[in-house]
Amino acid sequence: MKKKLFVLLLAFAMVFAFAACGGGGGSEEPAADDQDQATAEVSFDDIDDNCESADGTYQIAMVTDVGQLKDGSFNQFTWNGCKMYAYENDKTYKYYQPANGQNATDEDRIKAMSDACDAGAEVIVTPGFLQATALEAVAPKYPEVQFIFIDGWDMGIDNVLGVSYQEEQAGYLAGYAAVMEGYTKLGFSGGGGGSNPACIRYGYGYAQGANAAAGEKGEKVEMRYSWEYGSSFSASDDLQAMLAGWFNAGTEVIFMCGGTMFNSGAAAAEAADGAIIGVDVDQSNQSSAVVTSAMKGLAQSVQISLGNFYTAGLQKGALVLGAADDAVGLPVDTWALQNWSVDEYNALFEKIKSGEITVDNNSEMADPSTAGLDNITFVK
């Protein structure tokens, strides 16, 4: 049976009616005769980003990470989970973008979180590791508000739940797939300057997967690996020029791991007839150069976390999701791979899911050339 990658995809078909602000949940199960009419599909994009609250308060809030809400990646799919849960459960919702855009400071994030609390938020979703300092400042002042720290960790605060992912597993699958597809000259361009734990896990997993596949094929592969021009997770002319140089030097596929850095990679790949691998979400609809994406279930995990709060109250500690939760993987329905089959992917995925294959999750391995991966030659 063909595996569907994420439980989150079921959310596209689980809502019963459409409204701009809530309206999908809280109703009784429809009668059998009404099932066809009542299960009309509603996608994330069908739900308005701007909810109008009758009393001016908003129950579910999200404070965005760097970049725009509709970034096609981390912010957008985290927000999709927020508004889908709100829609299905008759909750009001609002997003807050800290001032100063890409140059937002901790003070900007503190103000955005505080504004959300003052506007009646019962729960605030905060994606991105840069939110940590603001959470430390704001969460203790609002002890009855639940904070969900996406790509976060256990902060030891009673009303903060850190949600993280086994990105190394998704990266492994992407690197393995690339080599099995026939690519022998790979690249990795990462965000956060080599200090972001999630990006490090993605990249290190990618290198491990490529190394394993090369070993199975009895060959060596080359890899260019860089954190340059990625500190702000943003597209730039400098980044595009560097990646264009990689393609001109023979690189065949590059894993773009960092927000809108993707746009620089897509532009360079399209100009050179090269290929890229997307990150966090299925980015196949954003460029013809995308061959697959290393995904994690952002929307799914947000919906799970919100549901836990509204069912059981304040949550703290850490929630870690991976292959065992069907929360990481590759989008088999949309990938452009020709030489590696879905059945072969499913077999590998099950080995990771069962623990037969263990991927090293060292969050400090920013330079895999030091990791003893014998089937990869790292080049400048």
N, C-alpha and C positions, 0 to 999 in steps of 0.2 A: 504494500500500500504506500502510496506516495506521501511522504511526511510533510505536514504543514509546519512551517518553522515556528510560529509563535502563537500562543493562546490569544495574544492581544489582537490578532487578526479577526477573531470571533466578534470583537467589539463592533466591527463594521455591520454586523447583522443581528444585533441583539436589542435594538431600541425599537420602541413601538410607535412613536409619533415624533414630529419635529416641532420645536419651539425655540426661540432665541435664547431663553434663559430657563433651564430646567424643563420639566414637562414630560420626560421620558420614563420616569420611574415612579415607584410608590403606588402603582395601580395593581389590580388583581390580575392573575393569569387569565388571558383571554380564553373564551370558550373555543372548543375544537373547530367549530364552523367558522370562527373568525381568524384562525391562525394565519392563513395566507395574507389577508389584508393587514393584520396586526404586526407582521414581521417584516414590513417594508424596510429595506436597508437604509441606514443612516451612517454616513462616513464622518470622519473627524472634520472634514472641510464643510460639511453641511451644518455644523454647529457654529453659531456666531461667536467670534472671538470677544465681542463686547456685549456683555449681559447688562440689561437695564434692571436694576433692583428697585422695587416699589418704595422701599423705605430708605434707600441710600446706603444700605449695609451689604457687605459681601462675605459669604461664609467661607468660601475656598479662594485662596489667593496664591499667586505665584510671583516671585521676584526673579526676573530673568537674570541669566548669566550674561557675560559680555556678548555683544552682537545683538542683532535684531530678533524679535519674536519669531518671525517667519524666516528662519535661517536654513530651513530645509534639513535641520539636524537636531542638535541637542535641545535648544530652547523650544523649538516647534513641537517635537514629539513628547517632551515633558508636558507642555501645555495641552497637547491633545489628550493626554491621560487625565489632566485636571478637568477639562471641560466635558469630556465624555462621562466621567464619574458624576460631575455635577448635573449634567443633562439627564442621566439615567436615574438620579436620586433626588431630583427637585431641589437642588442647591443653587444658590447664587454664586457667581464667580467673577474674578477680576485679576488681570495681570498688572504688574508694576515693573517699569523699566527704570533702573537707577539712573540718575543724572550723569551726564558726561560720557555716555556711550561706551566706546572701547576704553576710555580713560577713567571709567568709574572708580571711585575710591571706596574704602571701607565706610567712610562717612556717608557716601551716597547710598550704599547698600543698607546701612543702618536706618537712614531716613525712609527708604522704600519699605523696609520691613515694619518699621514703626507706624508708617502711614497705613499699611495693611491692617495691622492690629487695631489701630484707632478707628478703622472703617468697619470693624465688626468681624474680622476674620476669626474663624474657629480653628482653621488649619492653614498653614502657609508652606508651600512647596518651594524649596530653594535649590535649584540645580547648579552644580559647579563647585569645585573646591575653593574658589575665591570667596565663597559666602561664609567661610568658617569664622573669621574674626567678627563679622557682623552678628552672626548667630550667638557667639559668646556674649556679646553686648546686649542683644535684644531679648533673647529667649528667657533669661531669668527675670526680666521685668514684666513678662506676660506669662506667668506660670500655667495659666489655664488654656493657652493657645498651643496647639500641636505644630511643631516645625518638622518638616520632612526634608532631610538633607540628601539630595540626589547626587550620586558620586561622592558621598561623604563617608563618615566613619562614626564610631561610638565616641561622642564628645563628653560623656559622663554627665550630661544635663538631663534632668528628669523628663523634659518635654521636647527633646530632640531625638529623632530617629534617623540614623545614618543608613542610607541605602547604597550599596555598592554592587559591583558586578564582577564576574570572572572574565574580564576582557581578554585575558591571556588565552582563554579557550576560543573566543571568536577570532582573535588574531591568528591562532594556530590553524584553524580551519581555513582562513583566507590564504595564509602562506602555503599551506599544503595544497590547496586547490590551484594556486597560481603555478606551482611547479608541476603538478600533475597535468595541468592544461598544456604545458610545454614551454612555459617561460623559463629562461635560464639566467636572465639579467633583470634583477628586481631592484626596487627602490622603496624606501620608507621615509616619509616627511612628516615629522611629528610636531604637535603643538605644546606650548608650555615651557619651551626651552630646556626640556629634559628634566623638569622638576615635577611634572604632573603625574601622579601615580597611575591614573587610568590610562593615559597615553603610553606610559612606559610599559604597562602590562600588555596593551595592544601590540606594541612594537616588538617586545621580547617574544610574545606568543607567535607573532608573524614569522620571526626569524626561526623559532623552534619548529614551526610547521613546515617551513621551506626546507629546513635542514633534514627533517624526518623524511619528507617526500623525495628529496634528492638522494638520500641514502637508499631508499627503496628502489629507486631507478638506477642506482649505481653511477651517479654522476655528480659533478660539482656545479654549483650555481654562484653567480656573483650578486653582491648586494651593496648598493649605496644607501647610507643610513645617516640621517641628519636631523637636527633640531633647529637648524639655522632658519631665521626669518619666521619662526613660528611662535614666538613668545606671547603674542597677543591673540593667537588662534585666528588670525585674519588674513585674507588675500592681500597680496601686494605685488607690485611690479618686480621687486627684487626676488621674491619667492618664485614668481613665474619664470623669471630669467634663469634662475638656478635650475629649475626643473626642466626647462627647455634644453639647457646644457646637458642634463642627464640623458634626455631622449636622444639628443644629437650624438652623444657618446656611446649609444647602443642600449641604454636601459629600455626595457620593453613594457614594464608595468610598475606603477608606483602606488603604494598604499598611502592615501592622504588621510592623516589622522589628526584633525584639529579644526573643527568649526568651518568657517568660511575659507580657510586655506584650500578647501576643496576646489573653489572657483579658480584659483591659480593653477592647480593641478589639471583641472579639466581643460582650461585654455591651452596649456602647454601640450597636453596629450592630443587634443583635437588638431592642433597645428602640425604635430609630428606624426599623426596617425598612430599614436601610442595608446596605452590602456592605463586605467586607474582603478583602484579599489576604494569604495566608499567606506564610511565609518558611522557607527551608532545606529543608523537607520538605512533602509533600502534607498540608495541614491541613484538608482538606474534611470529614473525619470528626469534627472537633472543634467545628464550628459550622455551622448552616444559612446563616449570613451569608457564608461563604467562596465567592467566585466562581472563584478560581484561587489558585495558590501559586507564588512564585518559588523554584525548587528548585535545590539542588546535591547531588551524589551523595555524601553523607557516608559511608554504609555502604559504597558501592562503593570510594571512595578509601581507606578504612581497610583493606578486604580486599586491594586492590592493594598497599598499602604493607607490610602484614604479609607478603604473599606474596613481595614483593621481598626482605625481610629474611631470611625462612626459606630462600629460594632462593640468594641471593647474599651474605648477610652484612650487616654494618653499612652503613647508608645515611646520607649527609649531604647538605647543600645544600638545594635546594628542588624541589618537584614542584608544578607549576601545572596545573590541570585546568579545562577549559571546554567550549564547544560542540564543538570539534574532537574531544573525547574522549567526547562524549555525556554529559557530567557536569554540565550545567546545563540548565534548561528549565522548561517548564510541564507539569502532569499532564493530558494530553489525555483520559485515560479517565474522569476524575472532575470536570473543571471544569464550571461552571454557565453558561458563556458560550453565548449563543443567536444572536448576530449576527456572530460571527467564526468561521469554520470551521476544522476540523483541517487541511484541505488548505492553507488560507491560512497557518496557523501553520507548517506544515511548510516551505512555500516561504520564509517569513521566516527560520526556523531555519537552513535550508540556506545562505542568504545570509550569515548570521553565521558559520556553520561554515566556509564557504569563504573568508571574509575579504572578500567583496564589501561587506558592511556591517561597519564597525569601530566599536566602542563605546569611547568615552574611558574609561580606567580610572583617572583621577586620584583617588588615595586621600585627597586633602586637600580635595576639593570638597564640603565640608560644607554649603555654601550655594549650590545651583544657580541661585538668582536672579541670581547674578553671572556665570553661564556664557554669557549671550547666547542663551538659548533663546527665540527670537522668538515662538513659538506658545503660550507659557505666560505667564499673568499670575499672579504669586505674590501671595497675599493673606494677611493676618493672621487 
